[in-house]
């Protein structure tokens, strides 16, 4: 059984994902996942991997890195706050709706 990857920092996770072809920057705006000015329908995107990081001394250092892939094969990254600095509840609900790949 293949062991899941884990990276020691957010930056290392992003760099490794970019090398794996996750080159698009996704964002959450107005309860939608966006690529630039394009909205992506929830049924057209899935979570490939999630990496969570907790700050050693500062709760605001907590983050989650999502590796996402669209049904068209476009791969990208979404970085959100995690824990005390988490995105608002509506955005968390939106992410919870995405299927795992």
Protein Blocks (a to p, Z undefined) as FASTA:
>chain_A
ZZddddfbfklmmmmmmmnopabccddeehiacehjaccdfklcccfbdcddddfklmkl
gccddddddfkopacdddddehjlpccfklmmmmmmpccZZ
